[in-house]
Amino acid sequence: MGSGGLSRRRFVGSLAGSAAGVTLPAATACDDAPAPADTADTANPAATTPGARPSAQTESRAPSGPRPLHLGTYTSIEGGGKGIGLATYDPVTGRVTGTGTIADVGDPSYLALHPNRRTLYAVDEREDGAVTAVRLADRTILGSRSTGGAAPCHLSVHPSGRWLLSANYGTGSVAVHPIDASGALGERTDLVTHSSPPPGPGQDGPHAHQFITGPDGGHVLAVDLGTDTVYTYRLDQKAGSLTEVARARTKPGAGPRHLTFHPGGRYAYLANEVDNTVAVCAYDSATGRLTIGEEQETGTGSGTSYPAQIVVTPNGRYAYLANRGHNSLARYAVEADGARLRLLDTVPVSGDFPRQIALSPNGTLLFAANQRSSTVSVFLVDDESGRLRLAGEPFASPVAVCALPL
């Protein structure tokens, strides 16, 4: 597939506005950003990716003091960042304060956290794709490993903390890397390219867009925009190898981009980038089989609004979808124990092209990374109604494409 996928992934980068020139202050390993507590959060393995859901125990804890916020960007385009952005946020007001940058990480467009909260992982979204590990206690880069493909755009950590999963958009493949006790990455243990089914309408090849672990822990799911397919693999947790066990096909040309599970584990929600829809999916944890339901509207009217990412509140009652072209967040009521989504409204995102969204660990704040306006918008989330209220002026962050609140 080559550089074509990389170009499509960044087709909006050249459209970034003048705000893209805003940069965070430079930082070294001794910058002012507080590191996360060096204690394992193994009770909450779901909190390893942006927008992940915490356990009930985590949800009940009242946050105190400023919390770390890590920001992904592109470093190789005009107006881009210098590495992984560092900031803190007030868990009550949502106010964000920039504190520096972890430099020397190329095009870190997506970020994920190890379950023990000691190591941060980033994709290097370049033609020669890689994944990088950073020790958070002192911001030391622990090294990078090749993903075996082009333009990796997503990564996640298996709940065991032993495996890193990444998706190569440009070449339509998914990779597995081992994680050692220090958090560093080993050589790739598997690489699978989505060679079938054929690409969907308007696509030139497979484009793996996401790679996550199912609620059962034994299956991992890869969402491929190019083939209109969600692939389920069984992960051998000793060898780090993948065995395909199921495929779920969307409508031709849907362009599936992002899948999020309901806390109950029986249902998931799929955002389709190309045909501007979302779908409720049933999930069988015994087999790993995903069944995709009827497509639903995104609240943006006709035309393509490039739905990006969908997240679910910790209590499982509401879901939010980022609509990039519409510059809005759609709010859904989650009904029937997760089996149904009901569109409630859309809210302006107060930025341009919300590429990614994430909830704070306790679900009280929602962060939207706005690529074209180079800002991060923060919203207060009402626990009862799910309504969103903008928490002050958006925070300036160069070509913001990922926000990871800890």
Salt bridges, closest charged atoms under 4 A:
ASP31 OD1 - ARG139 NE 3.95
ASP38 OD1 - ARG118 NE 2.64
ASP107 OD2 - ARG10 NH2 3.16
ASP107 OD2 - ARG126 NE 2.70
GLU125 OE2 - ARG9 NE 3.13
ASP138 OD2 - ARG135 NH2 2.83
GLU187 OE2 - ARG145 NH1 2.43
ASP204 OD1 - HIS207 NE2 2.98
ASP216 OD2 - HIS219 ND1 2.86
ASP224 OD2 - HIS194 ND1 2.63
GLU244 OE2 - ARG247 NE 2.46
GLU273 OE2 - ARG8 NH2 3.19
GLU273 OE1 - ARG257 NH1 2.81
GLU273 OE1 - ARG324 NH2 3.29
GLU335 OE1 - ARG340 NE 2.96
GLU335 OE2 - ARG342 NE 2.56
ASP345 OD2 - ARG331 NH2 2.78
ASP345 OD2 - ARG387 NH1 3.57
GLU384 OE1 - ARG317 NH1 3.68
